[in-house]
């Protein structure tokens, strides 16, 4: 028999005197192939150094062993943020351990759906969808492919998801600052499209109300989680000298805010105490080391992947997992030593 430069599964089957399905079952280590036939096929695979085409195998087995991680944002926005890269590592770690491949999809549209319709992926994880991604989620759900969201999706009650207790995280941050005597606490929240930002805002307001602290719209704003966002917003906030503390929706924004304070000649925590959110690896090594809310981003990605693979493999799984948060106190916060601050008259 004359072979092409690369042998195919059909040629292996012809040499072994079996069907392509039988060869596929051997490749996928299925048990219902006789020992003699299995040995014959494995010997041919070794002799011709056969490596199966993933898409061809998917056609035969109706399974590609590939998971799509849909990231509905620009890749630069995600890859510059350690929180997201840690989540991606968690997903990748788990699916590799379970024998799957990872397909990263950066897209603000649904141009990847044809590949999913052709069964080139066995399931989908979406990274941090926001309110603007409702239609995208609806179209994915219409494909009847296992799907897990790595964030809250308030508009959908039937989606498997892994979420962070953002409400509790904001409560912990503000309770900590209030316990230190701070009353004028500014807040740079995350993007308004994210349910996590809504939950953190609720937590912020909840603690202010608990202690009878007036809510001031002029010292609360939505940022985009970047260093630049934290820098620009903090610089504007600090025109109000009554602010004694700042809570940011990401450690990256905290970096920017502290940089702005340095440029304005203000010290942290001497003049302003700062609390971040995420507890990225660099946070403990900032100057000063950052007090922050720890959320386990690597584990969140890992659990989202585990949930999806359990669904694909027919195992029991919870519909929703809520990740705990914790306050990590470092040197960027201190007791407020001045008199209770009042907003200066206009």
N, C-alpha and C positions, 0 to 999 in steps of 0.2 A: 504494500500500500504506500502510495506517495503522499508525503505530508507537506503541508505549507511550513513556512519558517516557524510558526507557532502552532502547536497542536491544539485542536479544539476538543470540547467535551464530546461532540459527535464522533470524532475519530477515536477517542478513548473508548467510547461505548462500542464502536464497531470492532476494535481490536479485542475487547473483552467478551464480545458476543452477548452484550446486554443492552438494555435501553438507556437513554440519556437520564431518565428518572432514577434508575438504579445507581448510575455513577454519581448523580447529585446526592443521593441518600448517603453514599459512602463519604462524599466530601463533607457533608453536614453531620457526619457521625451518628446517623440514625441506626437504631438497633436491628431493624427487620431486613437484614441482608445476610445471607449465609456466610459462614467464615471462609469457605473456599472461594466464593465469588468476591468477597471483600479483599482477600489476599491478592487475587488476580488483578483487581482494579488498582489497588494500592501500589502493586509492583509496577504497573504501567505508568501510573502517575509519577512515581519516582524515576523510572527509566527515562521518561520524556520531559521531566521537570515541568509538569503541567501546573499552571496557575489559573484557576477559573476566573472568568470575567464576572465581576460583581453583578452587572445588570442582567447578564445571561442567566446567572444562577437565580436571580430574582424572578425571572420569567418562569423558570422551572419550579421553584419552591414557593412562589408567591410571597417571598420574604427576602429583603435586601440586606438585613442586618445593619441598616443605616438609619441614624436618627438625625432629623433636621433641627438645628437650633436657630430659630427665627429671631433676628435682632432688628426690630422695626425702627432703627435709627441709623444715622450716618456712622460708619465704622470709626471715624475719628472721635466722635462723641463718646463712644463706648470704650475703645482701646486706650484712651488717655485716662480712664477712670479705673483705679485699682479695684473698686467694688465690683464692677462688671467683669473685669478680667479674672478676678478670684472666683466669681460664679461660673464663668466659662470653664475654668480649671476644674471646678467641682463636677460639672456635667461630664467633661471629657474623662476625668478620672474614673467615674462610675461606669460609663458605657464601655470604656476600654476593658475594664475588669470583667464585664459581662459579655465580651466578645462582639461588640458592635462598633460601627464606624460613626464619626461625627461629621455632619455637613453643616458648615456655618453659612447662614443666609442673611446678608445685610440688605434690607429692602424696605422702602417706605410704601411699596405697592404689593400686589399679589402676583407678580410676574413669575414667581417660582412654583405656582400651583400646578401648571401642567406636568412638571416632574413628579409631583406628589400623586397626581391622578394616574400616572403611569406606574405607580407602585414602586418608585425608586427610593422611597423612605417608608419605614415601618411606623413612625410616630413623629410627633412634633412637640418641641418645647418652645414657648415664646418667652423671651427675656423682657421683663418689666413693661408689659403693654400699658398704654394709657387710654384715656377717654377717647382720643382721636383714632384709636385702633379698633373700634367696635365693629366696623364693617369687615375689616380684615379677619377678625376672630369669627364672625358669622360665616364667612366664606370657607374658612378652615373647618369649622364644625360641620359644614355641609358636605365635606369630603368623606365623612365617616372614617377618619383616621384617628387613632389614639392621640390625645392632646392634653398637655399640662401647661398651665400658666405659672411662671415664677414671679407672680405678683397678684394683688387683689384685682378682681374684675367685677366690680359692683353690679354691672348690668346683666351679669350671667350667674345663675344660681346652680347650674348643673356642670360646672367645669371643675376638673381636678386642679388643685393649685397648692403651691407652697408659698406662704406669706410670712412677713415679719410683723411682730406686734408693735407697729409704729406709734400707736396711741400711747402705749405704756412707755415706749422709749422717750417720747416728748415729755410725758409726765415726770419721769425720773430726772431728766435734765433740768426742768424748771423747778421741781421740788428741791433739787440740790442747790440751785442758785438762790431760791427763796430762803432755804435754811441757813445760808451764809449772810442773809440780811439784804439781798438785792431786791429792788422793787421796780426799777426801770430796766426791763429786760427786753432788748431788741431781738428780733427773730428773722433770719434769712432762711426761708423755707425752700424746698425743692420745687421743680416745675409744677405748675397748677394742674397739668393734665394727669398727674399720677395720683392714684388713690392713696399712696403712702403719704403724700404731702397733705392731703385732706385729713388723714388720721393724725398726723403730727400737729397740724393746726388745732384740731380738736383737743389734743392732749395739752397743748400750750394754753389754750383758753380755759380748759378745765381747772388747771392749777391756779391761774390768775383769779378765777371766780372763787375758788375754794378759800383763798386768802384775802379776798376783797380788794384785789389790785385792779385798778381801772385798765381796760383794754384800750390801746392807742393804735389806731390804724397807721399812723405816721412812722411807726418803728417796726412794722411787719411788712415784708415784701417777698415775692417769689423770685428765686434765682434759678440758675440752670445747672447747679452742682459744681461748676468749674472754679478754678482758682481766681480767674479774672472776675467772675461774678461776685465772689466774696470780697475781692479787693475794692471794686467800684462801689458796691452797696455799703460796705463798712465805712468807706471814706465819706460817703454822703451822710450816713447815720451819725457819724462822730461830730458833725456840726452841732448836734444836740449834746451839750456837755453834761446833761443829767443822766445819760445812759451809763450804767455801771456794769452791765453784763450783756453778753451776746450769745445766742444759741443759733447754730447754723445747721442746715439740713444735710451737710456732708463735711467730712474732714478736709476735702479739697477747698471748700469755701472758707473753712476755718483758717487754712494756710493763707489764703488771700486776705482775709480780714486782719490777721495778725500782722501781715506785711504792711497793710494800710496804716495800722496803728503805729508801727515802727516809723513809717515815713512821716507821720503827724506828730512824732515825739511822745506818743503815749505808750505806757508800759503795760504788759500783760504778765501777771494779773493785777499789777499795782493800780492802774487806772481803770481797766476794764477786764472782767473775767470772761473767759471764752469756753464754750462747750461745743464740741462737734458731734457728728453722728456717723458711725461706721466702724471706728477703731481699725483703720488700715495699719499695716505693719510699720509704716514710717511715723505714725502718730506718737509713739512712745519716745521717738528720737528728735522731735521738734524742739525748738527753743522758744518758750518752755515746752516740756512734754505736755501733750494735749489731753485734757479731761474730755471724755467722749462717751457716746453710747455704743456699746459693742453689739453689732449684729454679725452673725456667722455666715458671711457671704459664700465661702467655699462650701460649707455644709449645706447651705440652701440650694446651691447648684447640684450638689451630689444627691440630695433628697428628691429634687425635681426629676433628675434622671432615673433614680431608683423607682420612683412612683410610676413614671412612664413605662419603664421596662417591665415592671410587675403587671401593668395593665396589658401590655402586648403579650406577655407570657401567661396570661390568664390567672394570675395570682391575686389574692385578696389585697386590697389597699384602701387606705382612707381617702375620702374625697378631698380633704383639706388638712394640711399640716401648718400649724402656726409656730414660727420660730421664736424662741424667747430672746429677750434683750437684757443687757445689764449695764449699769453705770460703772465706768472705769475712771476713778478720780486720780488726776495727776496734778501738775503744777500750774496749769493755766487758769485755775480758779482759786479764789481766796475769800475770806470774810470781808464784807463791806464795812469799812471803818468810818465812813462819813455819816452825816445826818441823812435820814430818808430823803431820797432825791425827789424833787418835784419838777414837772415839765416847765421850762422857762416860759414866761409870758410872751405872747406874740407881739 
